[in-house]
Amino acid sequence: MQTDRRGFLRAIGAGASLAATRGVLAVDSTHSATPNIVLCMADDQGWGDMAYNGHPVLRTPNFDAMAASALRFDRFYAAAPVCSPTRGSVMTGRHPNRFGCFKWGHTLRPQEITIAEALKTAGYVTGHFGKWHLGSVRRGSPVNPGASGFDEWLSAPNFFDNDPILSREGVAVQTEGESSMVTVDAALEFIRKHAESPRPFLAVVWFGSPHSPHVAVEQDRALYADQEEKLQHFYGEITGMDRAFGKLRQELRALGIHENTILWYCSDNGGLRGLGATGGRGHKGQVYEGGLRVPAILDWPARIPGPRNTDVPGNTSDIYPTLLEIVGVRMAGQPPLDGLSLVPLLHGEMTARPEPMGFWDHPTPGIGTPSVEWMSELLEAQRAGSEPSDTSRLRLDAADITQQHPEDAFPGHAAWLDWPWKLHRIHGKTGDVGLELYNLAEDPAEEHDVVPQHPDRTGAMKSELEGWLASVVRSLNGADYR
């Protein structure tokens, strides 16, 4: 099978180039790695919401087994402290504010190059399963999974619970079962179909758990009978996700494709306030460590034959450039990336992150996307032989750039992480700007602001951060597409 895939990509290289959706593809046809790729993401699982990270109650045996045998990231960050923006960073390798995906419910821009579009030009067949939350899942939307590069998809506009109604390429489907297992079963249907193909596959598997409201099935809830009811359901949802993930991992082995399949798992933001176990100060929605630091594991036995763990900081924006380098793809017209390739880290050659990473929680509010209501409406209408006519939900205006933001004003809470130093820039409602500086190696809880002790470092990092923020605003205003 592997020989067939290498031959397939060599044929692409010999045939000059393929027309990419956004430009001309450059393929390194001598690149020997043509792995299958499975990207999994939890919804609101904090860094500490894993048994392998020391949680005293949670049972996550399948995540624990992978963490003990693969590459475990001990300092991995979501690009944003909430869901849709982080998912946009995975798709593009860019900070989501560059394309106006400020909070939940905001979309991709159709102008963006996605990981699915890029890998399709290298011969990959692509599928998305589970939570989308980057646009509509109706037919006709310029930001549904199909318009964003996915050949096959069974997706929801937001998080979902058990027995969800999902959209199969725009057709509402009533499914039955625990929500994470429904997601994995859909992905496995796709994986089994393409496992023997000469074309490698990309499967994006985005769970709806453990987003609230928490509704665990009885077999998972029963494991936590000694906990209060809300924790039984919260912990049970994570264990249900672990069971589904274990099924996915086992099936890759049963199909004989796990050796050269990249299986990369992470969460979309830090833990939930009052429930989750975070990786530091704060929680979901905040730019402190608790809102950004997430669990992450990467399994690829062909390249990472034994267990390893790393403290080198990684970011969800790194997924796109890492995978493109592995596959040997460069996209013409590629707009500026915020992520960097972690290939040297996979090879054991990166001992420190070579570039800082920036964060920016813009004060623009989120947009409500009630998945149950919208999908029920779509199902009912389609069963009646019609299609809902509310085109506003399709976000047909997603490509429009109607607002120009000033390039010297950066509202909200931003941060610049140049390990071990993390500078916070907090723009208050009255226009005042506050700065906080922490040495995360010595103060992982961000409790001791050392700005007064390090004025030169603070000034230099502030200048770097504001230079990056200005570049993000230029992208936001459309400069990357001109």
C-alpha positions as CSV (number, residue, x, y, z in Angstrom):
1,M,0.0,0.0,0.0
2,Q,2.8,2.4,0.9
3,T,4.6,1.8,-2.4
4,D,1.4,2.6,-4.3
5,R,1.0,5.9,-2.4
6,R,4.5,6.9,-3.1
7,G,4.0,6.1,-6.7
8,F,0.8,8.1,-6.8
9,L,2.5,11.2,-5.5
10,R,5.5,10.7,-7.8
11,A,3.0,10.6,-10.7
12,I,1.6,13.9,-9.5
13,G,5.1,15.5,-9.3
14,A,6.0,14.2,-12.8
15,G,2.8,15.7,-14.2
16,A,4.1,19.2,-13.4
17,S,1.5,20.7,-11.0
18,L,-2.1,20.5,-10.0
19,A,-4.2,23.6,-9.8
20,A,-5.0,24.3,-6.2
21,T,-8.2,26.0,-5.1
22,R,-6.2,29.1,-4.1
23,G,-3.1,28.8,-6.3
24,V,-0.5,26.5,-7.8
25,L,0.8,23.5,-5.8
26,A,4.4,22.8,-5.3
27,V,5.0,19.2,-4.5
28,D,8.3,17.7,-3.4
29,S,7.9,14.4,-5.2
30,T,11.1,13.0,-3.6
31,H,9.4,13.2,-0.1
32,S,9.0,9.7,1.1
33,A,6.4,10.3,3.8
34,T,2.8,10.1,2.5
35,P,1.0,9.3,5.8
36,N,-2.6,9.1,6.5
37,I,-3.6,11.9,8.8
38,V,-6.3,11.9,11.6
39,L,-6.8,15.2,13.5
40,C,-8.9,14.8,16.7
41,M,-10.0,17.7,18.9
42,A,-12.0,17.8,22.1
43,D,-14.5,20.6,22.9
44,D,-13.5,22.3,26.2
45,Q,-11.2,19.7,27.7
46,G,-8.6,21.4,30.0
47,W,-5.0,20.4,30.3
48,G,-5.6,18.7,33.6
49,D,-8.7,16.8,32.4
50,M,-6.7,13.7,31.8
51,A,-5.7,10.9,34.1
52,Y,-2.2,10.9,32.6
53,N,-1.8,14.6,33.6
54,G,-2.6,13.7,37.2
55,H,-6.4,14.1,37.5
56,P,-7.4,12.2,40.7
57,V,-10.8,11.0,39.5
58,L,-11.0,10.9,35.7
59,R,-10.6,7.6,33.9
60,T,-9.0,8.0,30.5
61,P,-7.3,4.7,29.8
62,N,-7.1,5.1,26.0
63,F,-5.6,8.6,26.2
64,D,-3.3,7.4,28.9
65,A,-2.1,4.5,26.7
66,M,-1.3,6.8,23.8
67,A,0.4,9.3,26.0
68,A,2.6,6.5,27.3
69,S,3.6,5.3,23.8
70,A,3.7,8.3,21.6
71,L,4.8,12.0,21.6
72,R,3.2,13.8,24.5
73,F,3.2,17.6,24.5
74,D,3.4,18.9,28.0
75,R,3.1,22.6,26.9
76,F,0.7,22.8,24.0
77,Y,-1.5,25.8,23.4
78,A,-4.8,26.5,21.7
79,A,-4.4,29.6,19.5
80,A,-7.4,31.1,21.2
81,P,-9.2,30.6,24.6
82,V,-12.5,29.6,22.9
83,C,-13.6,27.2,20.2
84,S,-14.3,28.5,16.7
85,P,-11.1,30.6,16.6
86,T,-8.9,27.7,17.6
87,R,-10.5,25.5,15.0
88,G,-9.8,28.2,12.4
89,S,-6.1,28.1,13.4
90,V,-5.9,24.4,12.8
91,M,-7.5,24.9,9.4
92,T,-5.2,27.7,8.3
93,G,-2.0,27.8,10.4
94,R,-2.9,31.4,11.1
95,H,-4.1,33.4,14.1
96,P,-7.9,33.5,13.7
97,N,-8.1,37.3,14.2
98,R,-6.4,37.5,10.8
99,F,-9.6,36.4,9.2
100,G,-12.1,37.8,11.6
101,C,-12.8,34.7,13.6
102,F,-12.8,36.5,16.9
103,K,-15.1,34.3,19.0
104,W,-17.5,31.3,18.9
105,G,-19.8,31.3,15.9
106,H,-17.6,33.4,13.7
107,T,-16.6,31.8,10.5
108,L,-13.6,31.1,8.2
109,R,-13.2,33.5,5.3
110,P,-13.6,31.7,1.9
111,Q,-10.3,33.5,0.9
112,E,-8.3,31.4,3.4
113,I,-6.4,28.3,2.3
114,T,-7.3,25.4,4.5
115,I,-5.4,22.3,5.4
116,A,-8.0,20.2,3.5
117,E,-7.5,22.3,0.4
118,A,-3.8,22.1,0.6
119,L,-3.6,18.3,1.2
120,K,-6.1,17.7,-1.6
121,T,-3.6,19.1,-4.1
122,A,-1.2,16.4,-2.9
123,G,-3.7,13.7,-3.7
124,Y,-5.4,13.3,-0.3
125,V,-9.1,12.5,0.1
126,T,-10.5,14.5,2.9
127,G,-13.3,14.1,5.4
128,H,-14.7,16.1,8.4
129,F,-16.7,14.5,11.2
130,G,-18.3,16.1,14.2
131,K,-18.3,19.7,15.3
132,W,-17.5,22.3,12.6
133,H,-18.4,25.7,14.1
134,L,-16.6,27.6,11.4
135,G,-19.7,28.3,9.3
136,S,-22.9,26.7,8.2
137,V,-23.3,23.0,7.5
138,R,-26.1,23.7,4.9
139,R,-25.8,23.3,1.2
140,G,-24.8,26.5,-0.6
141,S,-22.7,28.0,2.2
142,P,-19.3,29.3,1.2
143,V,-17.9,28.3,4.6
144,N,-19.4,24.8,5.0
145,P,-17.0,21.9,5.2
146,G,-17.4,21.0,1.6
147,A,-16.6,24.6,0.5
148,S,-13.6,24.5,2.8
149,G,-12.0,21.5,1.1
150,F,-13.6,18.4,2.5
151,D,-14.8,15.7,0.1
152,E,-17.0,14.0,2.6
153,W,-18.5,15.3,5.8
154,L,-21.0,14.5,8.6
155,S,-20.9,17.7,10.7
156,A,-22.7,19.9,13.2
157,P,-22.8,23.7,13.3
158,N,-21.7,23.6,16.9
159,F,-21.3,21.2,19.8
160,F,-23.8,18.3,20.1
161,D,-24.9,15.7,22.6
162,N,-26.2,12.1,22.3
163,D,-28.4,11.1,19.3
164,P,-27.4,14.2,17.4
165,I,-28.8,15.4,14.1
166,L,-25.9,16.0,11.8
167,S,-25.4,17.2,8.3
168,R,-24.1,14.8,5.6
169,E,-23.0,17.1,2.9
170,G,-26.0,19.3,3.6
171,V,-28.6,16.6,4.2
172,A,-29.8,16.4,7.8
173,V,-29.4,12.9,9.3
174,Q,-30.8,11.7,12.6
175,T,-28.2,9.6,14.3
176,E,-28.3,7.4,17.4
177,G,-25.8,6.8,20.1
178,E,-23.3,8.5,22.5
179,S,-22.1,11.6,20.8
180,S,-18.4,10.8,20.6
181,M,-19.0,7.3,19.4
182,V,-21.3,8.6,16.7
183,T,-18.4,10.9,15.6
184,V,-15.9,8.2,15.5
185,D,-18.1,5.7,13.8
186,A,-18.7,8.2,11.0
187,A,-15.0,8.8,10.7
188,L,-14.3,5.0,10.6
189,E,-16.7,4.5,7.8
190,F,-14.7,7.0,5.8
191,I,-11.3,5.5,6.9
192,R,-12.3,1.9,6.1
193,K,-13.5,3.0,2.7
194,H,-10.2,4.7,1.9
195,A,-7.7,2.5,3.8
196,E,-6.8,0.4,0.8
197,S,-6.8,3.2,-1.7
198,P,-3.6,4.5,-3.3
199,R,-4.7,7.9,-2.1
200,P,-3.8,8.9,1.5
201,F,-6.6,10.4,3.6
202,L,-7.1,13.3,6.0
203,A,-9.9,12.7,8.6
204,V,-10.7,15.6,10.9
205,V,-12.6,14.2,13.9
206,W,-13.9,17.0,16.2
207,F,-15.8,15.8,19.2
208,G,-18.7,17.7,20.8
209,S,-17.6,16.8,24.3
210,P,-17.1,17.8,27.1
211,H,-19.0,21.0,26.2
212,S,-21.9,21.8,28.4
213,P,-24.7,20.8,29.0
214,H,-23.1,17.5,30.1
215,V,-25.2,14.4,29.4
216,A,-23.1,11.2,29.9
217,V,-24.5,7.8,29.0
218,E,-25.1,5.5,31.9
219,Q,-22.1,3.2,31.5
220,D,-19.7,6.2,31.6
221,R,-21.6,8.1,34.3
222,A,-21.7,5.0,36.6
223,L,-18.0,5.1,37.0
224,Y,-18.3,8.2,39.0
225,A,-21.2,7.3,41.2
226,D,-19.4,8.7,44.3
227,Q,-19.3,12.2,42.7
228,E,-21.9,14.9,42.7
229,E,-24.3,14.6,39.7
230,K,-22.9,17.4,37.6
231,L,-19.4,15.9,37.9
232,Q,-20.7,12.4,37.1
233,H,-21.9,13.8,33.7
234,F,-18.9,15.9,33.1
235,Y,-16.4,13.1,33.9
236,G,-18.6,10.6,32.1
237,E,-18.5,12.7,28.9
238,I,-14.7,12.7,28.9
239,T,-14.6,8.9,29.6
240,G,-17.1,8.5,26.7
241,M,-14.8,10.4,24.4
242,D,-11.9,8.3,25.6
243,R,-13.8,5.1,24.7
244,A,-14.6,6.4,21.3
245,F,-11.0,7.5,20.8
246,G,-9.8,4.0,21.9
247,K,-12.1,2.5,19.2
248,L,-10.6,4.8,16.6
249,R,-7.0,3.9,17.6
250,Q,-7.7,0.2,17.7
251,E,-9.4,0.2,14.3
252,L,-6.3,1.9,12.7
253,R,-4.3,-1.1,14.0
254,A,-6.9,-3.6,12.8
255,L,-6.7,-2.1,9.3
256,G,-3.0,-2.4,9.4
257,I,-2.4,1.3,8.7
258,H,-1.5,2.7,12.1
259,E,2.3,2.7,11.5
260,N,2.1,5.4,8.8
261,T,-0.9,7.3,10.2
262,I,-0.4,10.5,12.0
263,L,-3.0,10.6,14.9
264,W,-2.9,14.0,16.5
265,Y,-5.1,14.8,19.5
266,C,-5.7,18.1,21.3
267,S,-8.4,20.3,22.8
268,D,-9.8,23.6,21.5
269,N,-9.3,25.7,24.7
270,G,-8.6,25.4,28.3
271,G,-10.8,23.9,31.0
272,L,-14.2,24.9,32.2
273,R,-14.6,27.2,35.1
274,G,-15.8,25.3,38.2
275,L,-15.5,21.9,36.5
276,G,-12.4,21.4,34.5
277,A,-8.8,21.1,35.6
278,T,-6.7,23.7,33.9
279,G,-3.0,24.0,33.2
280,G,-2.6,27.2,35.2
281,R,-4.3,30.4,36.2
282,G,-7.7,31.1,34.7
283,H,-10.0,29.0,32.5
284,K,-11.8,28.9,29.2
285,G,-12.2,32.4,27.7
286,Q,-9.0,33.8,29.3
287,V,-5.6,34.4,27.9
288,Y,-3.9,33.2,31.1
289,E,-2.5,29.6,31.0
290,G,-5.7,28.0,32.2
291,G,-7.5,29.2,29.1
292,L,-4.9,28.3,26.5
293,R,-2.9,25.3,27.7
294,V,-4.4,22.0,26.5
295,P,-3.6,18.3,26.4
296,A,-2.0,17.1,23.1
297,I,-0.6,13.8,21.9
298,L,0.8,12.8,18.5
299,D,1.1,9.1,17.4
300,W,3.1,8.2,14.3
301,P,5.0,4.9,14.9
302,A,6.8,5.1,11.5
303,R,8.6,8.2,12.6
304,I,8.2,8.2,16.4
305,P,8.8,4.5,17.3
306,G,8.9,5.0,21.1
307,P,7.4,7.1,23.9
308,R,8.6,10.7,24.2
309,N,7.4,13.9,25.9
310,T,8.4,17.5,25.3
311,D,8.2,20.8,27.1
312,V,8.9,22.7,23.9
313,P,5.8,24.9,23.4
314,G,3.5,24.0,20.5
315,N,0.4,25.6,19.2
316,T,-2.7,24.6,17.2
317,S,-1.5,27.0,14.5
318,D,1.6,24.7,14.1
319,I,-0.5,21.8,12.8
320,Y,-1.0,23.2,9.3
321,P,2.7,24.1,8.6
322,T,3.9,20.8,10.2
323,L,1.6,18.6,8.0
324,L,2.5,20.6,4.8
325,E,6.2,20.1,5.4
326,I,5.7,16.4,6.1
327,V,3.8,15.9,2.9
328,G,6.1,18.2,0.9
329,V,3.5,20.8,-0.1
330,R,3.8,24.5,-0.5
331,M,0.8,26.6,-1.6
332,A,1.3,29.5,-4.0
333,G,-0.2,32.7,-2.6
334,Q,0.2,31.4,1.0
335,P,-0.7,34.3,3.3
336,P,1.4,34.9,6.4
337,L,1.5,32.0,8.9
338,D,1.6,32.3,12.7
339,G,2.4,28.6,13.2
340,L,5.7,27.0,12.5
341,S,6.6,23.5,11.5
342,L,7.3,21.1,14.3
343,V,9.0,18.6,12.0
344,P,12.4,19.2,13.8
345,L,10.7,18.4,17.1
346,L,9.3,15.2,15.7
347,H,12.8,14.3,14.7
348,G,14.1,15.1,18.1
349,E,16.1,18.0,16.8
350,M,14.2,21.0,18.4
351,T,15.0,21.7,22.0
352,A,13.5,25.2,22.1
353,R,10.8,27.0,20.2
354,P,12.6,29.2,17.6
355,E,9.9,31.9,17.5
356,P,7.5,33.4,20.0
357,M,3.8,32.9,19.8
358,G,1.1,35.6,20.0
359,F,-2.4,35.5,21.5
360,W,-5.2,38.0,21.1
361,D,-8.6,37.8,22.6
362,H,-10.5,40.5,20.7
363,P,-13.5,42.0,22.5
364,T,-15.9,41.4,19.6
365,P,-18.6,39.1,21.1
366,G,-19.5,35.6,19.9
367,I,-22.4,34.7,17.7
368,G,-25.0,32.2,18.9
369,T,-25.2,29.0,16.9
370,P,-27.8,26.7,18.4
371,S,-27.0,23.4,16.8
372,V,-30.0,21.4,18.1
373,E,-32.5,24.1,17.0
374,W,-31.0,24.6,13.6
375,M,-30.5,21.0,12.7
376,S,-34.0,20.0,13.9
377,E,-35.4,22.7,11.6
378,L,-33.3,21.5,8.7
379,L,-34.3,17.8,9.2
380,E,-38.0,18.7,9.5
381,A,-37.9,20.9,6.4
382,Q,-36.1,18.3,4.3
383,R,-38.4,15.5,5.4
384,A,-41.2,17.7,4.1
385,G,-39.5,18.0,0.8
386,S,-38.3,21.6,1.2
387,E,-35.2,23.5,2.2
388,P,-35.1,26.3,4.8
389,S,-34.9,29.7,3.1
390,D,-33.1,31.6,5.7
391,T,-29.9,32.4,3.8
392,S,-28.5,34.5,6.6
393,R,-27.5,31.3,8.3
394,L,-25.5,30.3,5.3
395,R,-23.2,33.3,5.9
396,L,-23.1,34.2,2.2
397,D,-21.4,37.4,3.2
398,A,-18.4,35.5,4.8
399,A,-16.0,36.7,2.1
400,D,-17.0,40.4,2.5
401,I,-14.5,42.7,4.3
402,T,-16.7,45.7,5.2
403,Q,-14.9,47.0,8.3
404,Q,-11.4,48.5,8.5
405,H,-9.7,48.3,11.8
406,P,-7.1,50.9,13.0
407,E,-3.5,49.4,12.8
408,D,-2.4,51.2,16.0
409,A,-5.2,50.2,18.4
410,F,-5.4,46.7,19.8
411,P,-8.5,46.3,22.0
412,G,-8.8,43.3,24.3
413,H,-6.3,41.1,26.0
414,A,-3.2,40.0,24.1
415,A,-0.1,38.1,25.1
416,W,3.4,37.3,23.8
417,L,5.0,34.0,24.8
418,D,8.7,33.8,24.3
419,W,9.5,30.9,26.6
420,P,9.8,31.1,29.5
421,W,8.6,34.8,29.5
422,K,5.0,35.7,28.9
423,L,3.9,39.3,28.5
424,H,0.2,40.3,28.8
425,R,-1.1,43.4,27.2
426,I,-4.5,44.3,28.6
427,H,-6.4,47.1,26.8
428,G,-9.0,48.5,29.2
429,K,-12.4,49.9,28.3
430,T,-11.2,53.4,29.1
431,G,-8.3,53.1,26.8
432,D,-5.6,52.4,29.3
433,V,-3.1,49.6,28.6
434,G,-1.8,47.4,31.4
435,L,1.2,45.1,31.2
436,E,2.0,42.0,33.2
437,L,5.1,39.8,32.8
438,Y,5.6,36.3,34.1
439,N,8.4,33.8,34.1
440,L,6.4,30.6,33.5
441,A,9.4,28.3,34.3
442,E,9.5,29.8,37.8
443,D,5.9,30.9,38.1
444,P,3.6,28.6,36.1
445,A,0.5,29.9,37.9
446,E,1.2,33.5,36.7
447,E,1.0,34.8,40.2
448,H,4.0,37.2,40.4
449,D,4.1,40.0,37.9
450,V,7.8,41.0,37.4
451,V,7.4,44.0,35.1
452,P,9.1,46.3,37.7
453,Q,12.1,44.0,37.9
454,H,12.5,43.6,34.1
455,P,11.8,47.0,32.4
456,D,14.1,46.3,29.4
457,R,12.6,42.9,28.7
458,T,9.1,44.3,29.1
459,G,9.7,47.1,26.6
460,A,11.3,44.8,24.1
461,M,8.5,42.2,24.3
462,K,5.8,44.9,24.2
463,S,7.4,46.2,20.9
464,E,7.4,42.7,19.4
465,L,3.9,42.0,20.5
466,E,2.5,45.3,19.1
467,G,4.4,44.7,15.8
468,W,2.7,41.3,15.6
469,L,-0.7,42.8,16.5
470,A,-0.3,45.4,13.7
471,S,0.4,42.6,11.2
472,V,-2.7,40.7,12.3
473,V,-4.8,43.9,11.8
474,R,-3.4,44.3,8.3
475,S,-4.5,40.7,7.5
476,L,-7.9,41.4,9.1
477,N,-8.3,44.4,6.9
478,G,-7.8,42.2,3.8
479,A,-4.1,43.0,2.9
480,D,-3.4,39.2,2.4
481,Y,-5.9,38.9,-0.4
482,R,-4.9,41.9,-2.5
